[in-house]
Amino acid sequence: QVQLVESGGGLVQAGGSLRLSCAASGRVLSIESMGWYRQTPGKQRELVATLTRAGLTNYADSVKGRFTISGDNPKNTVYLQMNSLKPEDTGVYYCNADDRIGVTFAWGQGTQVTVSS
């Protein structure tokens, strides 16, 4: 099993920055990629960014140029640097882990990000 623990959420004004962290523990060698998703009330959870073990990244169009996903392999941690935050970035941000065939097998507990206008 893999456990994921997010941290770094909070309240920030529009235009500000936050960095989220997601620390993985357990059977980390089974992780092929990790990602960040966000969810707001009444909406489906949506992809924000993903990072594969090979270093490939993918971003939602709405965050391209503002968010950066990165990883620290020795620490089994993935980060999401969020700059130029907008009120529409508000939501609960979840970290996930996928296996080699792209199946999600772990989710974190989520961390709240609130961007005030």
C-alpha positions as CSV (number, residue, x, y, z in Angstrom):
1,Q,0.0,0.0,0.0
2,V,0.9,3.6,-0.5
3,Q,0.0,6.5,1.8
4,L,-0.1,10.1,0.5
5,V,-0.1,13.1,2.8
6,E,-0.6,16.6,1.4
7,S,0.3,19.9,3.0
8,G,0.8,23.5,2.1
9,G,-2.8,24.7,1.5
10,G,-4.1,27.9,2.9
11,L,-5.7,31.3,2.3
12,V,-4.0,33.7,-0.2
13,Q,-5.0,36.8,-2.0
14,A,-5.4,36.8,-5.8
15,G,-2.0,37.1,-7.5
16,G,-0.2,35.3,-4.6
17,S,1.6,32.0,-4.5
18,L,1.4,28.7,-2.6
19,R,3.4,25.5,-2.7
20,L,1.7,22.2,-2.0
21,S,3.6,19.1,-1.0
22,C,2.6,15.5,-1.2
23,A,4.7,12.9,0.6
24,A,4.4,9.3,-0.3
25,S,5.2,6.4,1.9
26,G,4.9,2.6,1.8
27,R,5.3,0.7,-1.5
28,V,6.5,3.8,-3.4
29,L,8.3,1.7,-6.0
30,S,4.8,0.8,-7.4
31,I,4.2,4.4,-8.2
32,E,4.6,5.3,-11.9
33,S,3.1,8.8,-11.8
34,M,1.7,11.2,-9.3
35,G,-0.7,14.1,-9.8
36,W,-2.7,16.9,-8.4
37,Y,-6.4,17.2,-8.7
38,R,-8.8,19.8,-7.3
39,Q,-12.5,19.7,-6.4
40,T,-15.0,22.5,-5.7
41,P,-18.5,22.0,-4.3
42,G,-20.9,20.8,-7.0
43,K,-18.2,20.0,-9.5
44,Q,-16.3,16.9,-10.4
45,R,-12.7,16.4,-9.4
46,E,-10.5,17.8,-12.1
47,L,-6.9,17.2,-13.2
48,V,-4.5,20.0,-12.4
49,A,-1.1,18.5,-13.2
50,T,0.7,15.1,-13.4
51,L,4.3,14.0,-13.2
52,T,5.6,10.6,-14.3
53,R,8.6,8.8,-12.9
54,A,10.4,9.6,-16.2
55,G,9.8,13.3,-15.6
56,L,7.1,13.9,-18.1
57,T,4.5,16.6,-17.0
58,N,1.0,17.4,-18.0
59,Y,-1.1,20.4,-17.1
60,A,-4.7,21.5,-17.3
61,D,-5.0,24.4,-19.8
62,S,-6.3,26.6,-17.0
63,V,-3.0,26.4,-15.0
64,K,-0.4,26.3,-17.7
65,G,2.2,29.0,-17.2
66,R,1.2,29.5,-13.6
67,F,1.6,26.1,-11.9
68,T,4.6,23.9,-11.9
69,I,4.7,20.3,-10.7
70,S,8.0,18.8,-9.6
71,G,9.3,15.8,-7.7
72,D,12.0,15.0,-5.1
73,N,12.7,11.3,-5.6
74,P,14.9,10.8,-2.5
75,K,12.1,12.3,-0.4
76,N,9.3,10.6,-2.3
77,T,7.6,13.9,-2.5
78,V,5.8,15.8,-5.3
79,Y,5.3,19.5,-5.2
80,L,2.9,21.9,-6.9
81,Q,4.1,25.4,-7.1
82,M,1.1,27.7,-7.7
83,N,1.8,31.3,-8.8
84,S,-0.5,34.1,-10.0
85,L,-3.4,32.4,-8.1
86,K,-6.9,33.3,-9.1
87,P,-10.2,33.0,-7.1
88,E,-11.2,30.2,-9.5
89,D,-8.2,28.1,-8.3
90,T,-10.0,27.8,-4.9
91,G,-10.8,24.2,-4.0
92,V,-9.6,21.1,-2.2
93,Y,-6.4,19.8,-3.8
94,Y,-5.8,16.1,-3.8
95,C,-2.7,14.2,-4.6
96,N,-2.9,10.8,-6.3
97,A,-0.6,8.0,-7.3
98,D,-1.0,5.8,-10.5
99,D,0.6,2.5,-11.3
100,R,2.2,1.4,-14.5
101,I,-1.0,0.9,-16.3
102,G,-2.4,4.3,-15.3
103,V,-4.8,3.0,-12.6
104,T,-5.0,5.3,-9.5
105,F,-4.5,3.3,-6.4
106,A,-4.0,6.0,-3.8
107,W,-5.4,9.4,-2.9
108,G,-4.3,11.8,-0.2
109,Q,-6.8,13.4,2.2
110,G,-6.8,16.7,0.5
111,T,-5.7,20.2,1.4
112,Q,-7.8,23.3,1.1
113,V,-6.7,26.2,-1.1
114,T,-8.7,29.4,-0.9
115,V,-7.9,32.4,-3.1
116,S,-9.6,35.7,-2.2
117,S,-10.3,38.4,-4.7
